[in-house]
Amino acid sequence: MKFSKKVQRCEQSPVRKFYPYEKAALDRGVHVRHLNIGQPDIPTPQPFFDAIRNFGKNVVEYAPAPGTEIFVEAVQGYYARLGCPIEKEDILTTFGGSEALEFVMECIADEGDEILSPEPFYPNYTSFVNITGAKIVPIPTTAEEGYRYASREKIEPLITERTRAILITNPGNPTGVVLTPEESRLLADIAREHNLFLVSDEVYREIVYAGKISTMLQYEDAAENVVVIDSVSKRFSSCGARVGMMVTRNRELIGQALKLCQGRLCAATLEQTGAAAMYNTLDESYYKSILEEYTRRRDAIVTALEKLPGVSFTQPEGAFYFMVTLPVDDTEKLQYFLLEEFTHNNETVMFAPGAGFYSDPAMGRNKARVAYVTAPEDLTRAVELLGLGIQAYNERKG
């Protein structure tokens, strides 16, 4: 059987490919603590469940391809509260932010095209770009510079006749970087001046530890360039609902992406109903409480990591991830060791090895992305296990 070169260019998720090894550990009765995946344990807000229970129809019909009216209006109201009014026609509802990203790439990229993205980057970006035949051109960053990337000196030399877009996450996954207003403005300017799309993944918008951020949609002079990817997954701790959206004032892009929305028929009707209820009923007090909880979690994991010898990192400014340098030769080998050979009091730990977050895997060999999405005491124990595991791994190799 023959498989396409495009799909063979895609790699397994460095976050999810360890699931069989985790399952084997669980089958042995080992308790696995998680620093690997962005699945918060914060309860999904009750309005989501109430709206689905009160759905009131005896047939779950196809939703309109762009999204149900109640959900699209809820998203419109949310952006209005951000001070960024948009039209209903600027919104396409998708199966999570992932499908929105995939649709955008399928609309804008051809074989041989290039998408600029700051490195390290969310690994699934590679799949969404590679499947079009395009490639990611990394904007290099370093921990020593705090993973900052929004400068003309870093970006403009990388722009070629094949460049189609700048793809960012703000707040950042996996680095926790938050753009300053000046940096956001600069990115919009660069995209506009070079006739590029600026694809801004903003699913962590409310999780910013100092101040607030708005949205790239605020730059009306770059309205044709800016495409925002959004989702209820992280905002409302409802990752499994798979409700996201693509938002742009570029109506030509909307028209092209609508073909793909129609091709897959619709996003899930019930989940859109529940998601709309969260947008319509939860106010600023909800976002404040969530930020307070993630602040406690960030502080707990930072305190715990600071106690581990040989570990270094840049403190995250937003989202709930950051990159950590570990005193080992290969964090992927370490992860296999932790799941297959190591336990302490019948527990072990998972993280996301860093190689998959870089275009050149060697650059991430001694790095890991950690996610702090569980309670502070659980994070403290997970980091303790990580430290003990590193010690056992290095002693075994020595």
C-alpha positions in Angstrom: 0.0 0.0 0.0 1.2 3.5 -0.8 0.9 6.4 1.6 1.2 10.1 0.8 4.5 11.9 1.3 2.6 14.6 3.1 1.2 12.4 5.8 4.6 10.6 6.1 6.2 14.0 6.8 3.9 14.3 9.9 5.2 12.9 13.2 3.4 11.4 16.2 2.6 13.9 19.0 5.5 14.1 21.5 2.8 14.7 24.1 0.5 11.7 23.2 2.8 9.0 21.8 3.7 7.8 25.3 0.2 6.7 26.1 0.8 3.0 25.5 3.6 3.1 28.0 1.5 5.0 30.5 -1.2 2.4 30.1 1.2 -0.4 30.7 2.4 1.3 33.8 -1.2 1.7 35.0 -1.9 -1.9 34.3 1.0 -2.8 36.6 -0.7 -0.8 39.3 1.7 2.3 39.1 0.1 5.7 39.8 1.2 8.1 37.0 1.4 11.8 37.8 1.0 14.2 34.9 3.1 17.2 33.8 2.8 16.2 30.1 -0.6 17.3 28.7 -2.7 20.5 28.9 -5.7 18.9 30.4 -6.8 20.9 33.4 -8.5 19.2 36.4 -10.6 22.3 37.1 -14.3 21.4 36.8 -16.1 22.4 33.6 -18.6 25.1 34.5 -22.1 23.9 35.4 -23.8 26.0 32.7 -22.3 23.7 30.1 -24.1 20.7 31.5 -27.3 22.5 32.3 -27.7 23.7 28.8 -27.2 20.3 27.3 -29.7 18.7 29.8 -32.2 21.3 28.9 -31.7 21.0 25.2 -35.4 20.5 24.7 -35.4 18.8 21.3 -36.0 15.2 20.4 -33.7 15.2 17.4 -30.0 16.3 17.5 -29.9 17.9 14.0 -27.1 19.0 11.9 -26.0 22.5 12.9 -25.3 25.1 10.2 -21.8 24.7 8.8 -20.6 28.0 10.2 -22.0 27.2 13.6 -25.3 27.4 15.5 -26.8 30.8 15.8 -26.7 30.7 19.6 -23.0 29.9 19.7 -22.0 32.4 17.0 -23.9 35.1 18.8 -22.2 34.1 22.1 -18.8 34.4 20.5 -19.7 37.7 19.0 -20.7 39.0 22.5 -17.5 37.7 24.1 -15.4 39.7 21.6 -17.5 42.7 22.1 -16.8 42.5 25.8 -13.1 42.5 24.9 -13.6 45.8 23.1 -13.3 44.2 19.7 -16.7 44.1 17.9 -16.9 41.6 15.1 -19.7 40.5 12.7 -21.3 37.1 12.8 -19.9 36.5 9.3 -16.4 36.8 10.8 -16.8 33.6 12.7 -16.6 29.9 11.7 -17.2 27.3 14.3 -14.8 24.3 14.3 -14.0 21.1 16.1 -11.7 22.8 18.6 -8.9 25.2 17.8 -7.1 22.3 16.1 -9.5 22.1 13.2 -9.5 25.9 12.8 -5.7 25.8 12.5 -5.9 23.0 10.0 -8.5 24.8 7.9 -6.5 28.0 7.8 -3.4 26.2 6.7 -5.3 24.3 4.0 -6.6 27.6 2.7 -3.4 29.6 2.6 -0.5 27.2 2.0 0.6 25.2 -1.0 3.5 22.8 -1.7 6.8 24.5 -1.0 5.3 27.4 0.9 6.7 28.6 4.2 5.1 29.5 7.6 7.2 31.4 10.1 6.7 30.3 13.7 8.7 31.0 16.9 10.7 28.0 18.1 10.1 26.1 20.3 6.5 25.7 18.9 3.4 23.6 19.6 4.3 20.3 17.8 0.9 19.9 16.2 1.6 23.0 14.2 4.1 20.9 12.2 1.4 18.4 11.3 -1.1 21.1 10.2 1.6 22.8 8.0 3.2 19.6 6.7 -0.1 18.1 5.5 -0.4 21.0 3.0 3.0 20.4 1.6 4.4 23.6 3.2 6.9 23.8 5.9 7.6 25.7 9.1 10.5 28.0 9.1 11.5 28.6 12.7 12.0 32.0 14.3 14.8 31.1 16.7 14.5 32.0 20.3 16.6 31.2 23.4 15.9 30.7 27.1 18.5 33.3 27.8 16.5 35.9 25.9 13.2 34.8 27.6 12.1 33.2 24.3 11.3 36.7 22.9 10.8 36.6 19.1 8.8 39.7 18.1 11.5 41.9 16.5 12.2 42.9 12.9 15.7 41.7 13.2 14.6 38.1 13.9 11.6 37.9 11.5 12.2 40.0 8.4 15.4 38.2 7.3 13.4 34.9 7.2 10.7 36.3 4.9 10.9 35.1 1.3 8.6 34.9 -1.7 7.4 31.6 -0.4 6.4 33.0 3.0 2.6 32.9 3.5 2.1 33.5 7.3 3.4 34.1 10.7 1.9 31.6 13.1 2.1 32.4 16.9 0.5 31.4 20.2 -0.2 34.2 22.6 0.1 33.4 25.5 2.7 30.9 24.4 2.6 27.2 24.3 5.2 25.8 25.1 7.1 28.7 26.5 4.6 30.8 28.5 5.7 34.0 26.8 3.2 36.8 26.6 3.6 39.5 23.9 3.8 43.1 25.0 1.4 45.6 23.3 4.4 46.9 21.4 5.4 43.4 20.2 1.8 42.6 19.2 1.6 45.9 17.2 4.9 45.1 15.5 3.8 41.7 14.4 0.6 43.1 12.9 2.7 45.8 11.1 5.1 43.2 9.7 2.3 41.0 8.4 0.6 44.0 6.8 3.7 45.4 5.2 4.7 42.0 3.7 1.2 41.0 2.8 1.3 38.0 5.1 -1.3 36.3 7.2 -0.8 36.6 11.0 -2.4 33.5 12.5 -2.7 34.1 16.2 -3.6 31.2 18.4 -5.2 32.8 21.5 -6.8 29.9 23.3 -5.1 30.9 26.6 -6.1 34.6 26.4 -7.3 34.9 30.0 -4.4 33.2 31.6 -1.9 36.1 31.9 -0.2 36.6 35.3 0.7 40.3 35.0 -1.9 42.5 33.4 -4.2 41.6 30.5 -3.9 41.1 26.8 -6.5 41.8 24.1 -6.5 40.2 20.7 -4.8 40.7 17.4 -8.2 41.5 16.0 -7.9 44.9 17.6 -5.7 46.1 14.8 -8.2 47.1 12.2 -5.6 48.4 9.8 -4.4 44.7 9.6 -7.9 43.3 9.3 -7.2 41.4 6.1 -4.1 39.9 7.6 -5.2 38.8 11.1 -6.7 35.3 11.7 -7.5 34.4 15.3 -7.7 30.8 16.5 -9.8 30.4 19.6 -11.5 27.6 21.6 -13.4 26.8 24.8 -11.0 24.0 25.7 -8.7 25.8 28.0 -10.8 28.9 28.8 -13.5 26.8 30.3 -11.7 23.6 31.1 -13.7 21.7 28.5 -11.1 20.2 26.2 -13.3 17.2 25.3 -16.2 19.4 24.1 -14.1 20.1 20.9 -15.6 23.5 20.2 -13.4 26.1 18.6 -13.5 28.9 16.1 -11.7 30.7 13.4 -12.2 34.5 13.6 -11.1 36.9 10.9 -12.4 40.0 9.0 -10.9 38.7 5.8 -14.1 37.6 4.1 -12.3 36.0 1.2 -10.6 33.7 3.7 -13.9 33.0 5.4 -15.4 32.1 2.1 -12.6 29.6 1.3 -12.7 28.0 4.7 -16.4 27.7 4.6 -16.0 25.1 1.8 -14.1 23.0 4.3 -16.7 23.6 7.0 -19.4 22.4 4.6 -17.4 19.4 3.6 -17.2 18.2 7.2 -20.9 19.2 7.6 -20.9 20.8 11.0 -19.4 21.0 14.5 -21.2 19.1 17.2 -24.7 20.6 17.9 -25.0 19.8 21.6 -21.5 20.9 22.5 -22.1 24.3 20.8 -25.2 24.6 23.0 -23.2 24.0 26.1 -20.3 26.3 25.0 -22.7 29.1 24.2 -24.1 28.9 27.8 -20.7 29.3 29.3 -20.0 32.4 27.2 -23.4 33.9 28.0 -23.5 33.3 31.8 -19.9 33.4 33.1 -18.6 36.8 34.0 -15.2 38.4 34.9 -15.4 36.8 38.4 -15.0 33.4 36.7 -12.0 34.4 34.8 -10.5 36.0 37.9 -10.9 32.8 39.9 -9.4 30.7 37.3 -6.4 33.0 37.0 -5.9 32.9 40.8 -5.9 29.1 40.7 -3.4 28.9 37.9 -1.2 31.5 39.7 -1.1 29.2 42.7 -0.2 26.3 40.5 2.5 28.2 38.7 4.1 29.3 42.0 4.0 25.7 43.3 5.7 24.2 40.4 8.3 27.0 40.1 9.1 26.6 43.8 9.5 22.8 43.4 11.6 23.0 40.3 14.0 25.5 41.9 14.9 22.8 44.4 16.1 20.4 41.7 19.9 20.5 41.0 20.9 21.2 37.4 17.4 22.3 36.3 16.9 25.7 34.6 13.9 27.5 33.1 12.4 30.9 32.4 9.3 31.6 34.5 6.1 31.6 32.5 4.2 34.8 32.0 1.0 33.2 30.7 -0.8 30.0 29.7 0.1 26.9 31.9 3.3 25.5 30.3 7.0 26.3 30.2 10.2 24.8 28.8 12.6 23.3 31.3 16.2 22.2 30.8 17.0 19.0 32.6 20.4 17.6 33.6 20.1 14.5 31.3 21.4 13.5 27.9 18.0 12.8 26.4 14.6 13.7 27.9 12.8 11.2 25.6 15.0 8.3 27.0 14.3 9.6 30.5 10.5 9.5 29.8 10.7 5.9 28.7 12.8 5.1 31.8 10.3 6.7 34.1 7.4 4.8 32.6 9.1 1.4 32.2 11.7 1.1 35.0 11.3 3.8 37.7 8.8 4.1 40.6 8.9 5.7 44.0 6.3 4.5 46.4 4.6 3.0 43.4 4.4 6.3 41.6 6.0 7.8 38.5 5.7 11.0 36.4 5.1 12.0 32.7 6.2 15.2 30.9 6.6 16.1 27.2 10.1 15.6 25.9 11.5 18.7 24.2 12.7 17.3 20.9 9.3 17.4 19.3 9.0 21.2 19.9 11.9 22.0 17.6 12.5 21.7 13.9 15.9 20.2 14.7 15.2 17.6 17.5 18.7 17.8 18.8 18.0 21.3 20.0 15.4 19.9 22.5 17.2 16.7 23.6 17.8 18.0 27.1 14.5 20.0 27.4 11.0 19.2 28.4 7.7 21.0 28.4 5.9 20.8 31.7 2.2 21.6 32.1 0.9 22.7 35.5 -2.8 21.8 35.3 -3.3 19.9 38.5 -3.5 21.0 42.2 -0.4 22.5 43.8 0.2 19.6 46.1 0.0 17.2 43.1 2.5 19.3 41.2 4.9 19.4 44.1 4.8 15.6 44.3 5.2 15.3 40.5 8.3 17.4 40.5 9.7 15.4 43.4 9.2 12.3 41.4 10.9 14.0 38.4 14.0 14.8 40.5 14.2 11.3 41.9 13.8 9.8 38.5 16.5 12.0 37.0 18.9 10.9 39.8 18.1 7.2 39.2 18.4 7.6 35.4 21.8 9.3 35.6 23.1 6.8 38.2 22.0 3.9 36.0 23.8 5.4 33.0 26.9 6.2 35.1 
